[in-house]
Every structure is written in C-alpha cells, then in structure tokens.
C-alpha cells in the first residue's frame, strides 16, 4: 500500500471516483515548508473531472512557519499510477515527512 497526501482536487469526490473508481478515506495531516500556489489546467479530462481551471500546487519554501493541511490517503500502487496519470506535467511527485511522523507521496509544483 502507498500513502498519498492531498491538499487539492484529489480530495473532491468526483475526482476520486474518476481517478480511483471509489471514494478514499484518510487522516488529516500537515506538511511544513510549503505554501500553496496554483497551476492553470488545460488537460480536458482533468478539467472535466475537477471542474476547475486552476488547481492548487505546492511551492517549497523550506520555512517551518509555512504549512499546508490536507489528507493522507492509503491507496494501492495501481491507484498511485492512476494519480500520476491524473496530475498534469506541471507537477512532480515527491516523498515528504509530515507533522504526525508519517511519510507520504505528495504532488508539488515542478518549477
């Protein structure tokens, strides 16, 4: 099983149904050293699923005072592949450590 932190559209029910074929359950957690920016989405399938032209995107600051709260979901390796396919090229997936001591994958802004 894999852990995936979501702070944006992967928390939306329709996106979860479209991406994973089910609704996910998770635990709230906080990531330090990041702020939320945004990315303009042009991918038609992603736009249809989320209904949002702009998606949040994490930007690393390295400052402990910058925090982002979201949800850590437990998913399968196949579901992680599905999430990789959902996220557009403006994101990269990295592994980070969260305030509860858990490590999880998270999609952050590429630039």
N, C-alpha and C positions, 0 to 999 in steps of 0.2 A: 504494500500500500504506500501511497505517496501523500504528502501534506502540501496543500496549496493555499497561500494567503490571498484573499480577495479584498480589495478596497473599493471596487468599482462595479462595472457591469456584470461581472461573473456572480454577483450577489442577486441579480434580478432573476425572478422565477422563469420568465420566458427564455432568457439566455441559457439558464441551466437546463431547461427542457430541450432546447435546440442543440446544445453542445454536448450534454451528458445523457439525455433521454430520461432524466429523473431530477427530482429536487434534492439538493445537498443539505446535509446538516453539518454544523460546525461550531467552533468555540471562538468567542471574541478574543482578540489579542492585539498588541500594539507593537509597531516597528519604529525604532528610533533611528534618527539620522537621515530622514527623508521628508520631503514636502510633496504635496500633490499639485501637479501641473495639469496640462491637458494636451491631447492629440486629436487632430481632425481626422475623422474616419471617412474613407472613400470607398471601402470594400462594400459592395451591395449586400452581400449575405449578412455581414456584421451589422450594417445599418438596419436591415430588416429585423434582425433578431433583437437588437438593443433599442431601436427607435431613437437613437441619439447620435447626432452628428459629431459631437465632441465627447471623448472618453477621458476619464482621469488617467494620469500617468505619473508614476513616482519619479522624483528627481532627487538624487543623492546629494545631501549637504554635508554629512558626517557630523552634524551638530546634535548632541544629545537632547537639546531642547526642542528639536524638530521631531514630531511624532505623527504617525498615521495609524488610526484604528481601523480594523477590519475583521475579517473572519478567516480562521484556518479550517479548511475542509479536508477530510480524509477521502481520497479518491484512488482509483486504480491506475496502473501505468497506462492503460488504454485511454482512460479519461484524461490523463495528463497530456497524452498525444492529441486528444480532441481539443483541449485547451490551447495547446501550441498552434493548432490549425485555426482556432477562433481568433487568437491575438494577431494583430496586423504586424507588418515588418518594422513598425516604429518602436516595438517593444522587444526586450530580451528577457529571458527567464534566468534568474539568479537565485541562489540559496542564501537565506539570511537567518539570523538568530533573533527571536522575538522576546518580549518582556517576560513571558512565562517560562522562558528557558527552552522552548520548542524551536526547532529549526524547520523551515518550510521553504518551498519554492515561491517566488513572487515575480510578477512581470513588472519591469521598470522601463522608463524611457531609455531608448537606445543612445541618444546623444546627451 
